[in-house]
Amino acid sequence: MNKLLEKLKNSSLNYKINEPMSLHTTFKTGGDASLFIEPGSEDELVSVLALCRETGARPFIIGNGSNLLVSDSGINDKAVIHISGGFSDIELLDETTIRAGAGAGLSAVCKFALSKGLTGLEFAYGIPGSCGGAAFMNAGAYGGEMKDVVAYCEHISLDGEPGRYNTDELDFSYRHSAYSRGDKVITAVVLRLKKGDPETIAEKMTELLGRRKEKQPLEYPSAGSVFKRPEGYFAGALIEQSGLKGKRIGGAMVSTKHAGFIINYDRATTRDILDLIRYCQETVYEKFSVKLETEIRFV
């Protein structure tokens, strides 16, 4: 990491030292990243990855941080590479195909689709992640998933080689994709949608956003649903039936609105959130013999 820092000092790349990860996760927790790098283009991303290989530093890629729980001690053994503004362009490739940079906000892509009269992405409106992050984990809601609309993803391998995965190579499953292996960085997502009526599309987006606001604790920092859906069950229902709605450990709380959400209720630490996750897992297992697996990534 020290060797990488020296290389960065002699480059034109945008980086920060001891950057608070609480500024880059939707949980609003986490200690400092000792090195935080924001490439502004694919060429700069290739340069950053080359420096990591040259110095032996391990890269860790993040988007909007909507599925991350970062240790209170921060990230000291990896170089955090933030895919953000330099990867946020959205364009129309043909009448029904959108290419969105991996750093583009998912809701911004949904609004762009609406402006072009394209339907199929309404389910994603209000999901707080980036387009790249949504493809990475096959994000979904309200009966739709990214696998339903992704034509292909463009990427850069950790060796600096550009490439892409087509539909049959993406290996989409529940909250999983071929990118879960961590050996490639998504740079753009190409979506194949259908022509639709803009008024009907807008109504659907408004309806789904209203359902989110009604049923989800959007007024508090969180990472969305904490647990994967156990086969034959719903995680939120199991937690609620275990009497854990409103359960608090430190500043973390099981939402009283949706028990599948753990929220940063009052200046929670990552340790508070982790302890509450484990408490929920243990309680649900004792009561129902069901193991709850987390959706969120621990760093």
C-alpha positions in Angstrom: 0.0 0.0 0.0 2.9 2.4 0.7 4.4 1.6 -2.6 1.1 2.3 -4.3 0.8 5.6 -2.5 4.2 6.7 -3.8 3.1 5.8 -7.3 -0.1 7.7 -6.9 1.8 10.8 -5.8 3.6 10.8 -9.1 0.5 10.4 -11.2 -2.5 12.6 -12.2 -5.0 10.1 -10.7 -7.5 11.4 -8.2 -7.0 9.7 -4.8 -7.6 10.4 -1.1 -5.8 9.3 2.1 -7.8 8.1 5.1 -11.2 8.7 3.5 -14.2 7.9 5.8 -16.1 5.0 4.4 -19.2 6.3 6.2 -19.4 8.8 3.4 -19.6 6.1 0.8 -22.0 3.5 2.3 -25.7 3.8 2.7 -25.4 2.4 6.2 -23.3 5.6 7.0 -20.9 3.5 9.1 -17.3 2.3 8.7 -13.8 3.6 9.4 -11.4 5.1 7.0 -10.0 3.7 3.8 -6.3 4.2 3.9 -6.3 4.7 0.1 -9.4 5.8 -1.8 -9.0 6.1 -5.6 -11.6 7.6 -8.0 -10.7 6.9 -11.7 -12.4 9.3 -14.0 -12.4 7.1 -17.1 -11.7 3.5 -18.3 -8.2 4.5 -19.2 -7.6 5.8 -15.7 -9.1 2.6 -14.3 -6.7 0.5 -16.4 -3.8 2.7 -15.0 -5.0 2.2 -11.4 -5.2 -1.6 -11.8 -1.7 -1.6 -13.4 -0.3 0.2 -10.4 -2.0 -2.3 -8.1 -0.4 -5.2 -9.9 3.0 -3.4 -10.0 3.0 -2.7 -6.3 1.2 -5.8 -5.1 -1.7 -3.8 -3.6 -5.1 -5.5 -3.7 -7.9 -3.5 -5.3 -11.4 -3.4 -3.8 -14.1 -2.1 -6.1 -17.2 -0.2 -4.8 -20.1 1.6 -6.4 -22.7 3.4 -4.4 -22.0 1.4 -1.3 -25.6 0.4 -0.9 -24.8 -3.2 -0.1 -21.7 -2.8 2.0 -21.0 -3.0 5.7 -17.5 -1.7 6.4 -15.5 -2.5 9.6 -15.3 0.3 12.2 -11.5 -0.1 11.8 -11.8 0.8 8.1 -10.1 -0.8 5.1 -6.3 -0.8 5.5 -5.2 -3.8 3.5 -6.8 -3.0 0.1 -7.0 0.0 -2.2 -10.6 1.1 -2.5 -11.5 2.0 -6.1 -14.7 4.0 -6.4 -16.6 3.6 -9.7 -18.6 6.8 -9.8 -18.9 10.0 -11.8 -16.5 9.1 -14.6 -18.7 6.1 -15.4 -22.1 7.7 -15.3 -23.0 8.4 -18.9 -26.3 7.1 -20.2 -27.0 6.8 -23.9 -29.4 5.2 -26.3 -27.8 2.6 -28.7 -30.9 1.9 -30.7 -34.6 2.3 -30.3 -34.8 -0.2 -27.4 -31.3 -0.5 -26.1 -29.6 1.6 -23.4 -26.0 1.7 -22.4 -25.4 3.0 -18.9 -22.0 3.5 -17.2 -21.5 1.4 -14.2 -21.4 4.5 -12.0 -24.8 5.8 -13.1 -27.5 5.7 -10.4 -30.1 3.1 -11.1 -32.9 5.5 -10.6 -31.3 7.9 -13.1 -31.2 5.0 -15.7 -34.9 4.4 -14.9 -35.8 8.0 -15.6 -33.8 7.9 -18.8 -35.7 4.9 -20.0 -39.0 6.7 -19.2 -37.9 9.7 -21.2 -37.4 7.4 -24.2 -40.7 5.5 -23.7 -39.0 2.3 -22.7 -40.5 -0.2 -20.3 -39.1 -3.2 -18.4 -36.9 -1.4 -15.8 -39.7 0.1 -13.6 -39.0 -2.5 -10.9 -35.6 -0.9 -10.2 -36.9 2.6 -9.6 -35.9 3.6 -6.1 -33.2 1.0 -5.6 -30.4 3.1 -4.2 -27.5 1.4 -5.9 -25.5 2.1 -9.1 -26.2 0.3 -12.4 -23.0 -1.6 -12.1 -23.7 -2.7 -8.6 -27.2 -3.8 -9.6 -25.8 -6.0 -12.3 -23.0 -7.3 -10.0 -25.6 -8.7 -7.6 -28.6 -9.2 -9.9 -30.6 -6.7 -7.9 -34.4 -7.1 -8.0 -37.7 -6.1 -6.6 -41.4 -6.4 -7.2 -41.1 -9.4 -9.5 -38.3 -8.0 -11.6 -34.5 -8.7 -11.7 -31.6 -7.3 -13.6 -31.3 -10.6 -15.4 -34.6 -9.8 -17.2 -33.2 -6.7 -18.9 -29.4 -7.0 -19.1 -28.2 -7.7 -22.7 -24.5 -7.7 -21.8 -22.0 -6.0 -19.4 -18.7 -4.4 -20.4 -15.7 -4.9 -18.0 -12.0 -4.5 -17.4 -10.2 -7.5 -15.9 -7.8 -7.0 -13.0 -5.1 -7.7 -15.5 -6.3 -4.6 -17.4 -7.9 -6.4 -20.3 -11.3 -5.1 -21.7 -14.1 -7.5 -22.4 -17.7 -8.2 -22.0 -20.1 -10.9 -20.7 -23.1 -11.7 -22.9 -26.4 -12.9 -21.4 -25.5 -16.6 -21.5 -22.2 -15.8 -19.7 -23.5 -13.6 -16.9 -24.5 -16.6 -14.7 -27.3 -14.6 -13.1 -29.1 -16.2 -10.1 -30.5 -14.9 -6.9 -28.2 -12.0 -5.8 -25.4 -13.5 -7.9 -23.6 -13.0 -11.2 -20.4 -14.0 -12.9 -18.9 -10.9 -11.5 -19.2 -12.3 -7.9 -15.9 -13.9 -8.5 -14.3 -10.5 -8.2 -11.8 -10.8 -11.0 -13.4 -8.2 -13.3 -14.7 -4.6 -12.9 -18.0 -3.7 -14.6 -17.6 -0.5 -16.5 -21.0 -0.4 -18.4 -24.3 -2.2 -18.5 -26.3 -2.6 -21.7 -30.1 -3.0 -21.2 -32.5 -4.3 -23.7 -36.0 -2.9 -23.0 -39.3 -2.7 -24.9 -41.3 0.2 -26.3 -44.1 1.3 -24.0 -46.5 4.1 -23.2 -44.6 6.9 -21.2 -47.7 7.7 -19.1 -48.2 4.0 -18.1 -44.4 3.7 -17.3 -44.5 6.8 -15.2 -47.6 5.6 -13.3 -45.9 2.2 -12.6 -42.7 4.0 -11.3 -44.7 6.3 -9.1 -46.7 3.3 -7.7 -43.6 1.3 -6.9 -41.9 4.2 -5.3 -45.0 4.8 -3.2 -44.9 1.2 -2.1 -41.3 1.5 -1.1 -41.9 4.6 1.0 -44.9 3.0 2.6 -43.3 -0.3 3.5 -39.6 0.5 3.8 -37.7 2.7 6.4 -36.2 5.0 3.7 -35.9 7.8 6.3 -33.0 6.0 8.0 -29.6 4.8 6.7 -29.7 1.1 5.8 -28.5 -1.3 3.1 -32.0 -2.5 2.2 -32.9 -6.1 2.9 -30.2 -7.6 5.1 -30.9 -11.2 4.5 -31.5 -13.4 1.5 -34.9 -15.0 1.1 -34.7 -18.5 2.7 -36.3 -21.2 0.5 -40.0 -21.4 1.4 -39.9 -18.4 3.8 -39.5 -14.6 3.9 -36.7 -13.3 6.1 -38.7 -10.3 7.3 -41.6 -12.4 8.3 -39.5 -14.8 10.3 -37.8 -11.9 12.1 -41.1 -10.3 12.9 -42.6 -13.6 14.1 -39.6 -13.9 16.4 -40.7 -10.7 18.1 -37.7 -8.7 16.9 -39.3 -5.7 15.4 -37.8 -2.7 17.1 -35.0 -4.7 18.7 -32.0 -2.5 19.3 -28.3 -3.1 19.9 -26.5 0.2 20.4 -27.6 2.5 17.7 -28.8 -0.3 15.3 -32.4 -1.3 15.2 -34.6 -3.8 13.4 -37.0 -1.6 11.6 -40.6 -1.4 13.0 -41.8 -0.8 9.4 -40.1 -3.8 7.7 -38.3 -6.4 9.9 -36.1 -7.4 6.9 -34.3 -4.0 7.3 -31.7 -3.2 10.0 -31.4 0.6 10.2 -28.8 3.0 11.6 -31.3 4.4 14.0 -29.0 6.5 16.2 -25.3 6.9 15.3 -24.8 3.1 15.1 -21.4 1.6 14.6 -20.7 -1.3 12.3 -20.3 -3.5 15.4 -23.8 -2.6 16.5 -25.2 -3.6 13.1 -23.1 -6.9 13.0 -24.2 -7.8 16.6 -27.9 -7.2 15.7 -27.6 -9.3 12.5 -26.1 -12.2 14.5 -28.8 -11.8 17.2 -31.5 -12.0 14.5 -29.8 -15.1 12.9 -29.5 -16.9 16.3 -33.1 -16.1 17.4 -34.7 -17.1 14.1 -32.7 -20.3 14.1 -33.7 -21.2 17.6 -37.4 -20.5 16.9 -37.7 -21.9 13.3 -34.5 -23.9 12.6 -34.0 -21.6 9.5 -30.5 -20.2 8.8 -30.6 -16.6 7.6 -27.9 -15.7 5.1 -26.9 -12.1 4.6 -27.2 -10.3 1.2 -24.9 -7.5 2.3 -21.1 -7.7 1.9 -18.8 -7.4 4.9 -15.5 -5.6 4.4 
